[in-house]
Amino acid sequence: MGIIVAAATVLMPTPAVAAPSTPDFGAAIDAYAANDPQDECFDKIQPGALGLRDLLNEAYGSHTSYFQRACSDGGTSEHKEGRALDYMLDYYNSGERAIADDTLAWLLKTDKYGNKHANARRLGIMYVIWNDRIWSAHRADEGWRDYSGDNPHRDHIHFSLSWDGALKKTSWWQWKEPGRTTHSVTGDSFTDLVATKSDGTMWLYSNNFLRDDGMPYSSARQIGSSWNTFNRIIPADATGDGYTDLVATKSDGTMWLYSNNFVRDGGKPYSSGRQIGHSWNIYNRVIAADATGDGFTDLVALKPDGTMWLYSNN
């Protein structure tokens, strides 16, 4: 079986070529995506691939797009993880070739701050294939190279995304104007509830306000265990991706970050944690707040002597 999901069909292509609108991000920029070939298989399209398709459609008019490939197909392909996009353009059609050329020029151009391949890096592009050539982020200094695969890619551009790009964790998706934040466990902008019991189990009450006639927290499901090892659990969008993470402290003063991987881990938002600090037992209260207004949640901590301390999110 070949590629199996078509998400958009040709409607009325825009005759004029105009690259996608690009915000003024500033000089800071993502590192080049590392080479990370497919090693699992997921029956879902990742949000970054959908977002890239939407960017191109908005600029150039709707074109047929393919995302997924069956796990049973031979070979390695990021299509099997839902983090690849085939954007259908015909090299032998001058109008569509112009769209392809404009797209690639926009992705790989140097921005006004001197950042090479700026938009490809901000979107988490791992590699691109078009017209029998390939550009790879981890070999960016080599430019376009001859492509040795069986398909010359003259009827579509292939984009493969890093996992950060696939999950919209790169600067293209994370950039926010001051004051524009949305925090949610499931990423839908409705505030969910996370609850723990004395036995250490953790439960997610998703906000179904619209679906359940104004009853937002009508049902729950268990999403964790052993949370009674922590004496403090703080909801905070520490990673700035619009999904609520958890910052937890233990009585020994260690602090742990549980990043929200709701999309990648199949609806299990807090499947793993890592230590990010120590000596937090000198504080008697810790509050999550975007004190600096950059869209990333900072921590404000109080000591028993009444002093207040700001830990900016870097």
N, C-alpha and C positions, 0 to 999 in steps of 0.2 A: 504494500500500500504506500502511496506517496503522500504528499502534503494533503491534509484533509480538511482544514478549516478555512473558509473564505469569509472574511468579515466585511468586505465592502465590494461593490461592483461598480463598473464604470457608469457614471451618470453623464455629466457634461463637463469635460475637462476645461479648466481655465485657459484660454488661449494665450494670455500674457504670462510671461515667466517672472515671478517675483518671489524671492526667497522668504522663508518663514520669518515672522517678526521676532527680533531678538532683544530681550531686555538689556539694559546697561548694568551688567553684573558687578562691575568693578574689576580691580586687578587680580584679586585672589582667584585661583582656578584649581580644578581637580587634577590629580596626577593622571597619567595615561593608564588606561585599563590594562591590567595584566592579562596574559593568555590563560584562560580558564575554560577548557573545553567541557562539553556536556559529559556528565557522569551519572546522572539520574534521569528519571522520566516522570513528568507531571502532566496530568490531563487538565491543564488550564493555561490560559494566556496570561503572561505577567503584565502588570499595569504599565511598565515602561515601554514595552513593545506596542501596546495599544496607544499610548501617548505619542510615540514617534509617528505612528500611522496618522493620527489625528492632526499633528503638526503639518505633515506633508499634504494631507488632504485639504486643510484650511488654506494653504498657500497655493496649491496647484490644481485643485479640483479633485473629486473623488476618483480613486483608482482601485482596482481589485488588489486585495492584500491577503497574504497567507501567513499563518503564524505557526501552526503545529504540524507535527509529523508523528506517525504511529510508532510506539515503542518497538514494535516487531520489525520495523524497517532496519536494514543493515547500516552500519557505519555510525560515526559520531556526528551529532547535529544538535545545535542549541535550539532548533525547532522542537526537539523532544522535551525540552524544559520550558517551552513557551517564552523564551527570551530571544527569539529571532523574528525578523520581519522580511518577507519577500514582497517588494513593492513593484507592481507590474508595469513596466515601461518597455517599449519596443525600440531597440537601438536603430532599427532600419526605418523608423518613423521620425522625420526631422523634428517635429514638434515635441514628441516624447523624449527624444534624445536631448533636446534643449533643456527639458525639465530635469533629466538625470544629471546633465552637466552642471546646471545651476544648483541642484541639491548638493552635489559633491563639493562644489566650490564653496558653498555656504558652510558645510560641515568642517572643511579642512582649512578654511582661511585663518590668517593671523589676525587677532583682534587689535584694537587700538592701544592696548597695553603691551603688545609684543608677544602675547601668548600664541604659540603655534597650534594649529588644529583645534582652535578654541571650542567650537560648538560640539565637535566629536567628543572631546574630553568632558565637557559639561553634561552631555547626554549619556556618557558611559559606553560609547561605541567601542567594541572590542576589535571588530574587523568589518570591512565592506568588500563585496565582490561585484564587479560590473565589467562587461565587455572583455572577459578573459583576463582581467587583472584584479589584484587584491591589494588593499591597504590595511595594515595591521597596526593597532596602537602600540603593541610591544616592540614593533620594528619600525616605528614612525620615521626614524631618520633615514630609512631606505626608500621612502616614498612608495609609489605604486610598483608592484612586482608582477611578473607573469604568473598567471594562475594555472595550476596543473590539474584541476578537477575535470571530471567528465562533462559537466554542464558549463558552457562558456558564459552563461548569465548575460545573454543579449536580449532576453525578454523580461528581465526584472533585475532590480538591484537587491542584493541580499545584505541585510544588516544583522550582525550578532552583537548582543549587549552583554556587558559585565553584569554580575548579580546586583551591584549597586544601581546600575542603569536600569536593569529589569524591574527592580523594586522601587524605582523613583527615589533613590537615596543620593543622587548626584545633585550638583548645584543647580542644574537647569530646573529641576523640580522643587528643590528645597529653598531656592531664593524667594524671599518674601519682602514685600514692602513693610515698613514698620507698623506694628499693630495688627497684622493679618496672621492670626494663628488659629488652628483648629485642632482640638485634642479629643481623641476618641480611641478606644481600644480597637475597634473594628475599622476605623478610618473613614466613617461615613459622616462625620461632623456632628453626630448625636452623642451626647455624653452617656457612656455605659457605666455600670457599677461592677467593681471587683470586691468580693467579700471573702474573708477568711474565717474559719471555725477554729475552736480550741484544739481540735485534733490535727491542725496544720493543713487541712485541705483548703484549696482556693477555688472560688466559684465566680463565673462570669455571668452577669445579668445584662444581656444586650438590650439596647434601647430600641424597642419596637413601637414607639409612640404612634407612628403613622399606620403601621400594619395592624396593630391591636386596638384600634379605636381609643387612643388616649391612655392605654395601660402600658407604660414604657418598659416595665421590668416584671413581666408576667411569668417568665420562666428562666431557669438557670442551668448551667452545665459545669461540671468540674473541669478545671484547667490546670490544677497543680496539687502538690502535696508537700509536706515537710516545711511549710511556711512558718510554723511555730518556732523555728530556730532564730527568727528575727524578732527584735523588740520594736522595730519601727519600719513601716512600709509607706513610701511616699510616691504618689502618682506624679509623674513629670515627663514631659516630652523632651528627654535629655538629648536625643539625636536629631531633633528638629524636623522630623519627617511627617508631622501631623498625627502620628500614632502615639498613644500614651504608653510610655515605658514605666518601669517600677524601679525606684531607688530604695534599697533596704539596708538597715544597719543591724548589727548583732551587738550583744552586750559587751563583747570584747573590743568594740570600737571600730571594727572593720565595716566598710561600706561596699555594697554590691549593686551592680547595674544589671537589670534584666531587660534587655532591649525587646521591643515589641516586634515579633516576627510573624504577625498574624497572617500575612499574605504568603510568605515563603514556606512556613511550617504548617500549612493546611489548617488554619484556624486555631493553632496553639500558640498564643502570643508570647508566653514567658517560659519557653522550654529550657533555657539555659541562662546562667548568669556568670559574671566575672567580677573579681574584686577591683574596685576603683579608688579605694582610700582606706585610711586607718585613723585611729584616735578620735573618732566621732563621738565617743562616750564622754567627752568633755562638755558636750552641749546638752542642754535639757529640752531643747525644742529645735526642730529643723522644718522650714517651710519652703515649698516650691513656688517660685514666682519668676516671671520674665521681667526681672528688675531692670535690665538694660534695653529692653524693647527691640531685640533683634530677632525674635521668634524662637529662640532657644531658651528652655527653662533653666533659670539659675536657682541656687539654693541660698536661703537666708537662715542663719543659725544664731541661736541665743545661748549665752552662757549663764550659769547661776548668778554671776556677779552683775548681770544686767547689760553687759555689752552685747552688741549685735554685729554679726560678721557676714559679709557678702562673698559667696563663692560664685564667680561668673562662669558661665558655661563656655568653655573654649573648645 
